[in-house]
């Protein structure tokens, strides 16, 4: 999942509630995940910048792997209720990767599916065959949501946790 956090992340705008984007700040090298970021909303013009707490480590101050962006801790735009849980993704490419995994009829292990890979860490409810149709429908809903940007288009799942950043939870992140 960290690989998808390198790129643009669709989030709920902290000012207007519409779709905003979090991207690496322009003009900076992209060697590391935790380079300075910018949040920008094309709907209301809101902007904000994020910097790692300790620039030489480039990792402190961000947490990857839950339904908020790892930098500004804003709710992800791409969230929907699915099989009694919240299904989320950082961006359209993340949705496509999840869909390819869920739609695969044969899931083999190997060098690409290591214990630390995104697919190995997916929750069991997403991997269960009896949830396949629900998860596929949820991913289709996320694809459709990615095309919308108005505050009224915001998913009900994005309201579940409120608009304020919540404290990081210990233990395994929920997806």
N, C-alpha and C positions, 0 to 999 in steps of 0.2 A: 504494500500500500504506500510505503514511503516513496516509491518511484512515481506514483501519481501526484504526490505532494510537491514534486519538483516543478511541475507544470502549473498551469492555471487551475485555480480552485474556485468553483462557483459557491458563493455564500449569500446569506441574507444581509442586506445592507443595514448597518446599525442605525442609519438615519431615517430612511423611508420604508424599509421592509421589503423593497424590491430585490432583484438579483444584482449582486455586485460580483466583482472578480478580484481574486488575490493572485498576484503574479510576482515573479522576481523583479526587483527594481531595475529599470532600464539602465544599460551601460555597465553592468557588473558581470564578472565571470560567473558561470553557472556550474563550477566544479562540485559544489557542495549543495546538499539539500537546504541547509539553513542559511542561505544568503539573505540579505535584507529584502523585505517584501513590501509591496504596495497594495492596498485595498482601494478599489475605485468603483464607483457606481455611475453608470451612464444615465440613469434615471434622474437622480437628484444632484449629481456632481460631488458627492461625498468622497473624500480621500483620506487615507491614513497610511503611515509608514511604520514598519516593524523592523527592529534590529535584534540580533542575538544578544543575550546579556553579557556574554564574554566573547568578543570577536575572534580571539585566537582559537577557541574551541569550535565555534560555529554550530554548536548543538544545544546549548542550554536555552531554555525559554520557549521551546516548542515541543509539542507532543503529538505524534502521529498515531491515528488508529481509533478515532471515535467520531461521533456525528457533528463535531465542530471542526473548523479549520484549525490546523496546528499552530498558527501564528497569532491571529487576532482573537481566537476562540469564539468566532461567530458561528451560528448554526449553518450547516451546509444547506445550500439551496436544494440539492438533489437528495430528498428524503421522502419516503412513503411508508405507510403501514403495510406490512406483509407477513402473513402467517403468524399474527399475534406479536410481531416485533417491528422494529424500525429498520428498514433497508435503506442504506445510504451509499453515496459515491461522491468522489471529489469532482469529477468532470465526465464528459461524454466518453473519453477513452477508458476510464475506469469502468463505466457501465458496460462498454463493449467487451472488455476483458472478463468481467463477471458473467456476462451473457454467454460468452464462448465456453467458459468453464461449466456453467449450469447446463447448457445445451449439449455438452459432450456426452455421448452415450457410453464411452469407455474412458475412464479417468485413470491413467497409468501413473505410477510413481517413477521417479528417475531424477536426473540431475537438475531438471527445471522445476521439479516439485519437491524441493527440500523442506526440511522441518521449519525453516525460517521463511519460506515463501508465503506470499499472500494467500495462495490457494490452500496451503496446509493449515493456515491459521484461521480460515473462515469458520464461523460457528456451524455446529452440526445441523441446525435447522435449515441452513442454506444448502447443505450437501445432501440432505435426505431426499430420496427419490419421490416420496409421497408429497413433498413440498415443491417439486420441480415446476409444476404449472403455476403455483402461486408466485414463486420467485421470478419466473419468466415474465409473468404479468406485471409484477412489481418493477422489474427492470425496464419493461416497455413504458410504464408510467413515468419512470425517471427520464427516459429518452424524450418523451413528450414534454416533460417539465423543463428540460434543458433548453427548449425552444421558446419558453415564455420568460418574461422578466418583470411584469408589473407586480406591485405589492399584493394585489388581489389574486394573483396566480400562485402565491406561496402555498406550499403543501401544509396541510394540517399537522403532519408529523414534525415539521420545523417549529411549530408552536409548542410541542410537547414539553420541551425543556426550558421554555421562556426565552427571552431575548438577551438576558444577561449571561456573561460567561459563568460557568459553574466550576467549582474546584475540581481539580483532577482527581479521579478516583484511583485508589490503589487496586492492584490485581489486574486481571486480563481485561483489555478493552472490549466493550460490547460492540458488535457490528450489526 
